[in-house]
């Protein structure tokens, strides 16, 4: 389903200012549920997804999924846009660069029926 490899190098700097953020991002991605959510957001139609569309695939409650999404937002990997009562999530540029550096190929899927 996904191809993994490290063909594109991830540039790490020795800047002390960058290390805490990078550590936070890797820590957030170290959880399999959060990595799955990132991949699901990236593969969603329009590269954004509502929490109600992400919840069914995880087998977790909406509250738990929202908690994981909040951690990804705080790590600077996802952006959150409020539209009415629904929250939509999309990848940030640093998240795209991290996934690209891991050479993760993400198939784009189209949501035929929204869960909202």
C-alpha positions as CSV (number, residue, x, y, z in Angstrom):
1,X,0.0,0.0,0.0
2,X,2.8,2.4,0.9
3,X,6.3,2.5,-0.3
4,X,9.0,3.3,2.2
5,X,12.7,4.2,1.7
6,X,15.1,7.0,2.4
7,X,16.1,8.0,-1.2
8,X,15.7,11.8,-0.6
9,X,17.8,12.9,2.3
10,X,16.2,14.8,5.2
11,X,18.4,17.8,5.9
12,X,19.1,18.2,9.6
13,X,20.7,21.3,11.0
14,X,22.7,21.6,14.1
15,X,20.8,24.7,15.0
16,X,19.7,24.4,18.7
17,X,16.5,26.4,17.8
18,X,15.4,23.7,15.3
19,X,16.1,20.6,17.4
20,X,13.2,20.8,19.9
21,X,10.6,21.3,17.0
22,X,12.1,18.4,15.0
23,X,12.1,16.2,18.1
24,X,8.5,17.1,18.7
25,X,7.6,16.3,15.1
26,X,9.3,12.9,15.2
27,X,7.8,12.1,18.6
28,X,4.3,12.9,17.1
29,X,5.0,10.7,14.1
30,X,6.4,7.9,16.3
31,X,2.8,6.9,17.2
32,X,1.3,4.5,14.6
33,X,-2.2,6.1,14.9
34,X,-0.8,9.6,14.3
35,X,1.2,8.4,11.3
36,X,-1.9,6.7,9.9
37,X,-3.9,9.9,10.4
38,X,-1.2,11.9,8.6
39,X,-1.2,9.5,5.7
40,X,-5.0,9.5,5.6
41,X,-5.1,13.3,5.5
42,X,-2.4,13.4,2.8
43,X,-4.3,10.9,0.7
44,X,-7.7,12.5,1.0
45,X,-9.3,14.3,-1.8
46,X,-8.0,17.8,-1.9
47,X,-5.3,16.8,0.7
48,X,-7.6,17.8,3.6
49,X,-10.0,15.8,5.7
50,X,-12.6,16.4,8.3
51,X,-12.3,14.6,11.7
52,X,-15.6,12.8,10.9
53,X,-14.0,11.3,7.8
54,X,-10.8,10.2,9.6
55,X,-12.5,8.5,12.6
56,X,-14.1,5.4,11.0
57,X,-10.8,4.0,9.6
58,X,-9.1,4.1,12.9
59,X,-11.6,2.1,15.0
60,X,-11.1,4.8,17.7
61,X,-13.7,7.2,19.2
62,X,-14.0,10.7,17.7
63,X,-12.6,12.2,20.9
64,X,-9.4,10.0,20.7
65,X,-8.9,10.9,17.1
66,X,-9.3,14.6,17.9
67,X,-6.7,14.2,20.6
68,X,-4.2,12.7,18.2
69,X,-5.0,15.4,15.6
70,X,-4.4,18.1,18.2
71,X,-0.9,16.7,18.9
72,X,-0.1,16.7,15.2
73,X,-1.3,20.4,15.0
74,X,0.8,21.3,18.0
75,X,3.8,19.7,16.4
76,X,3.4,21.8,13.3
77,X,2.5,18.9,11.1
78,X,-1.2,19.6,10.4
79,X,-3.1,22.8,10.0
80,X,-6.7,23.1,11.3
81,X,-9.4,25.1,9.7
82,X,-12.8,25.5,11.4
83,X,-15.8,25.5,9.0
84,X,-19.0,25.8,11.0
85,X,-19.0,23.0,13.5
86,X,-16.5,20.8,11.6
87,X,-12.7,21.0,11.7
88,X,-10.7,20.2,8.6
89,X,-7.1,19.2,8.6
90,X,-4.4,19.5,6.0
91,X,-0.6,18.9,6.0
92,X,1.8,21.7,6.6
93,X,4.8,22.2,4.3
94,X,7.2,20.7,6.9
95,X,5.0,17.6,7.1
96,X,5.1,17.2,3.3
97,X,8.9,17.5,3.4
98,X,9.2,14.9,6.2
99,X,6.9,12.4,4.4
100,X,8.8,13.1,1.1
101,X,12.2,12.6,2.8
102,X,10.9,9.2,3.9
103,X,9.9,8.5,0.4
104,X,6.4,7.6,1.4
105,X,4.2,7.3,-1.7
106,X,0.6,8.1,-0.8
107,X,-2.2,7.1,-3.1
108,X,-4.9,9.7,-3.4
109,X,-8.3,8.4,-2.5
110,X,-11.6,10.1,-3.1
111,X,-14.3,10.2,-0.4
112,X,-17.5,9.2,-2.1
113,X,-19.7,9.9,1.0
114,X,-18.8,12.3,3.7
115,X,-19.4,11.1,7.3
116,X,-20.3,14.6,8.5
